[in-house]
Amino acid sequence: MIVVQSLMVALDMLRRNKLRAFLTMLGVIIGVMSVTLIVMISGGFQNYLNVQFRKLGADTMFVFFDPGRRERGQALGSIEGLTMDDMRYLLERATVLDIASPLTQVPAQPVRYGEREYKNPQIFASDENFSELNRMAIVQGRHLTKADLDSRANVAVIGEDVRDRIFGKTDPIGKRMTLKGISLEVVGVVEKMEFMGDNTGRLLLLPLTTAQDKWVGGKNLMMIMLRAKKGTPVDQAMQEVWEALMSRSNNKPIYRLDSRESILDVFKGVLGVAGMALAAVAALSLLVGGIGIMNIMLVSVTERTREIGLRKAVGAKNKFVLTQFLIEAATLSLIGGIIGMLFARGLGYAVTLVTAAREWPAKGGLELPFPILAALMAAAFSALIGMVFGFFPAASAAKLDPIVALRHE
């Protein structure tokens, strides 16, 4: 009953002094709003990364030739880079692997069809597994096939931006486009996918054998893409692949092995730490709000000295007076925290609408999930702040002598 009555008195005091109460709560409102909004933005970016990596396949692994990792003075031996022999070796030694795909990049150069030109395509050479490892959907024609690789066919799969720029409304399938030193027949168009500021719209993909034997030459690869068998954890697959690589190089660390899952974990870790740091800085404004609450509660004790004296004169004990003022301080702070939560949710919704209108970082914008647990913790913390900073004014009120309090003007 004491708690309920104290709560009713606290709400009545807020109703009587609306402006003063709002200004007192402002620091808590800003603090809770800032903390909640930062957590929302951090969670939104983590969800965005999850979706993007899931679209591309988080279980895909990458092998790079990285001789800079070896110890000083350690020779490379006969290894000069990644080749198709390395890919075949990995498929034979690492029993957990399902499929693999080689990849090399050709320097960007203009691609033409008639009088139209696309100046800066992303030109890659790979095999029939490249599209599957990167979850590329075809919108016209077909993907590269093993027959294209075996016959060194002059064919290519292009992105939607390349198609629209050089073919316009003309059906590109079966048409021949030209680059410096080669002409390629378009056999497919892949759906445009965006990923962290890049997209597949500029893609021009041709068979690796065609690029190496009939165009740019060479045998080295930029990287090898791998995927483990279904049900195999990525960490386990990476361990077996790394052991095979070390066996291949006689234990020289001249390779680098990554996976989209490990890259995703790094991004999420960075976002998480940055979000926590920013939230901690924003939480400092809660301390400022607590000081404001302590200040206004001291004023309230002074204004209500006669009331306190009257309560004590009719039998109110010190702990009852203490409880009343503590609950008033906690109520003031808690209401401020709830208002801050509501403001944060409104701002998060506005951010989603604005980013969706600008189609950034994706078409649906940046969706900010409301962190109910974090918001409740921030509100509870704000109530605790109110009680901590309200304790001194409450204790001062409880210690008042009733006779002196009744004489106070």
N, C-alpha and C positions, 0 to 999 in steps of 0.2 A: 504493500500500500504506500509506503514511504517513497519508493522509486516511482510509482505511477503518479502520485501527487506531485512529486518534484518535476517529473516530465511535463505534466500539465501546466505547472507554474512556468517552466522554461519556455514552453510553446506560447504561453500568454505574453511573456516578456518579449519574445520575438515579434509577436503580432503588434504589440504596442510601439515598438521601436524598429520598424521595418528597415528604414534607410541605414540606421546605425548598425543594425544586425548584418545587413548586406555588405556594408563596407568592412565590417569586422571579418566576415567570412571570405572576403575577396582573395586574400592570400591563400587560403585553403582551397578555394575554387580553382584558382590558377594552378596550384600545385598538383591537385588530383587530375585536373584536365590535362596538364602537360605530361604527367607520368602515364596516364591511360592512353593518350594519343601517341606517344612515342612507342609504347608497347604494341599498339595497333599497327603503326607503320612498319615496325620491325617484323611483326607477324605477317603483314600483308606481303612484304618482299620475300619472306621465306616461303609463303604459299605460292607466290609467283614462280620462284625458282623451282619448287617441287613440280609444278605443272609443266614448266618448260623442259626440265630434264626428263620427266616421265614421257613427254611427247617424243623426245629424241632417243630414249632408251637409256635409263640410268645404269644398266648392267653392261654397257659397252666399255671395253678396256682399250687402251692405246699404248703402243710401244714406239718409243723414239730412240734414235741413235744419238747419244749425248756423251761424247768422249771427254768433255770437260769435267766429268764426275770422277775420272780416274785419279789416282795418286800422282804426285809430281814425279816425273821421270819414268813412269810406267808406260811401256810401249803398247801400241795397239795390236801389234802382230799383223796378221793378214786381213783383219777386219777393217773395212773402209766405209761401211754404212749398211743400212738395211737393204736386203734384197729379197726376191721371191724365195730363195733358198732358206732364209731365216723364217719366213712364214710357214713353209712346209715343215721345217724342223720343229717349230712350236706345235703345230697340229699333230705331229707324230709323238712328241715327248710329253706334252701336257694333255693327259687323257680327259681332263674336265672340259676341254674346249669343244664347242659345237661348230661354229663357223668363223672364218677370218676373211679379211679383205685388205688388200694393199692400197696405198694411196700415195699419189705424187701430184704436185701442183705445177702447172705450166704458167710462166709469167703472163700477166694480163696483156692482151692485145686486142685490137678491134676485130669484131666479127661482122661480116656483111652479108646482106641478101639483096641483090639488085643495087639500088642506090641508097638503101637504108643501112645504117651502121649503129652498132652498140659498142661504145669505146672501152668499157671496163668490166668485162665479164669475169667471174671467178672460174678459172679453167682447171678442172681436176681430171685425173685419169685413174680409173679403178677397175673393179670387176663387177660381176653380177650380184655380189652380196652387199655392195655399198649401200644401196637403197634400203635393204632390209635392216642393216645395222643402224641406220639413221632414221628409220621409221618414215621414209619418204613415200607419200601417196602420189600415184600417177593420175593426172587429170585428162591426158590425151595420149594415145599411143601405148607404148610399153616401156619397161625398164631394159637395161642392158642384159644380155643373156650370155651363157657360156659359149654359144656358137659365135657370138660377136667377138669374144676374146680369142677363140681358136682360129677364126678366119682373119683376124686383124682387120675387121671391117671398119670402113670409114663412116661410122655412125656416131650420133651423140644424143644425149638427153639434155634438155634445156629447162631453165626456170621460166616462170611466167613473165617476169620483167623482160627477159631476153626475147621471148616470143612476142610480147606486145610491142616492143620497140622496133624490131626488124621485120616482123611479119604482119603486124597490125591485125586486121580482121581475116587475113588469109589463113587457111588451115596449114599449119607448119609441117604436118606429118608427110614425109616423103620429099620435102623440099631440101635443097642443098645450100648450105651457107659456107662461106669461105673465110679462112683465116690465113695468115702468112705461111705459105708452104703447104697448105692442106685444105681440102674441102670435105665437109661432113654432111651426111644425110640426117635429118632430124627424125628420130624414131619415137620420141616420147617427150612429154612436158610434165614436170613434177609440180605438185602443189606448193605454193609459196608458204613457207613457215618462218616465223620470226623467232630469234633467240638472242636475247641480251644485246639488242641493237643491230644484229646482223640478220640476214634472211637468205633463203634459198632462191629468191627471185633472180639473182644474177648468175645462177649456176650454169655451167656448161660442162657436162660429164661425158668423157669418151673412154673407150676401152684402153686399159693400160698397155696391152700389146701393140695397139695401133700407135700410141704416143711414143713408146720406146723403140719400136722397130721401123716405123714409117715416118716419124715426124721429128720430135726433139731428141731422140736417142737416149743413151744412158741406161743404167740398170738399177741405180739406187732409188729407194723409196723415201718419201717424207715421213711416213709412219705406217704401222700395221694396226688395223682395228680387229678386235677379237670379241667373241661372246661365248660365255660358258654355257654348258648344257643346262636345260631347264631344271630348276630346283637346287642348283649349286650356288652357295653364297659367293658373292663377289670377292670377299676377302680371301676365301679358300682358293678360288680360281687365280687370283693375283699372286698368291704365295707359290702355287705350282708353276705359273708362267715365269715368275722371277727365278725360281730354281732352274728352270730350263734355260733361261737367258744366261745365268751365271755358268751353267755347264757349257753353253755355246761359246762363251768368251773366256773360258778358263779362269772364272772368278774375278774378272776385271769389271768394275762397275762402269761400263761404257754405255749402258742403256738406261732409259727412264721409263717407268711403267706407271700409268695413271688410269683412272676410271672415272666415268661421269659421276658415279656415286661418291667417290672420294673428293672430287672437285666440289660437288654439291655440299658435302659435309664441311669443307673449308669455308665456302661462302656462308653457310648457315651459322657456323661458329663465329665468323667475323661479324655478321649482322647481329647475332645474339649478344656478343660482348659489347659492341657499339651501342646497341639498344639499352643494355643494362647500365652502361656508363652514362648515357644521356638521361636515362630515367633517374639515376642517382643524383645527377646535377639538378634536374627539374624538381626532385623531392626536397631540395634545400628551401624552395619557396614555401613548403609546408611548415618549416621552422619559422619562417617570417610570419606566416599566418598564425602560428601558435603564439608568437610574441604579441600579435595584435589581439588575440583572444585574451591573453593574460592582462593586457592593458585595459581592455573594455570591462573585464570582470572586476578589476580593482576599482574602476569607476563605478560599476554597479554596486559593489559592496559599500562604497562611500555614500551613494545615493540612497541605499536601502538600509542604512544603519538603524534608524528608528524601527523599521519593520523587523530587523533581526533581533533588536532588543525586545520587542513585543513578543516575538515567538519564544524567546528564551524565558521571558517573564512568565509565560503561561505554561512552561514545562518542557519546551523543546530542548533536547540534549545537544551537546556539541557535535556528536556524530551525525545527528539528523541535519543540522545546519550545514555541516561539511558535505554530506551526501547531496543535499539540494543544490549547492553551488557547483559541485563536481558534475552533476548531471546536466546542469544548465550549460556548463562549458563544453561537455561532450556533445550535447544536442546541437549547440551552435556549430561546432566543428563537423559533426556528422552530416548535418543538412548541407553545409558547404561542400562536403565531399560528394554527396549525392548530386548536387547541382553541377559540380565539376565533371562527374561521370556523364551526365546528360549532355553537357556541352561537348565533351569529347566524342560522344557517339554522333552528335549532329555534325561536327566538323569532319569526322571520318566518312560519313555519308556524303558530305559535300566534296571531299577529296575524290571519292570514287566517281561521282558524277562528272567532275571536271576532267579527271584523267580518262574517263570513258569517252567524253566528247573529243578529247585530243588523241584518243587511241594510243595512249602511252601508259605503261610500257608494252601493252598488248591491246587488242581491239576492245576487250571488255573493261579496260582501265585497270587501276590498282585497287583490288577489293581488300578492304580493311576489316577483318573479323573483329567483333567486339570481344575483348578478353574479359569475360565475366569474373573469373577468379581474380585476375589482377586488379580489376576495378573494385571488387569487394574488399580485397586486401588494402587497396589505397584508401577506401572509405573508412575501413576499420582503423587503419593507421592514423587517419586524420582525427577520428574520435579519440584515439589514444593520445595524440598530440594535444587535443583540447583538454583532456583530463590531466595530463602532465603539467601543462602550462596554467591550467586552472586550479591546480592544487594549492598554490601559494595564496591566491585571493580567497579560496574556500577556507583554508586554514585560518586566515586572518579574520574572516567572518565568524568562524566557529569560536575563536578565542575572545571575541568581544564581551566585555562585561555588560550585562543587561541594563544595569542602572545607568552606566555611562552612555550606553547606546540610546536609551530612552530620553536622555537629556540632550542628545545631539540635535542640532538645528541644521 
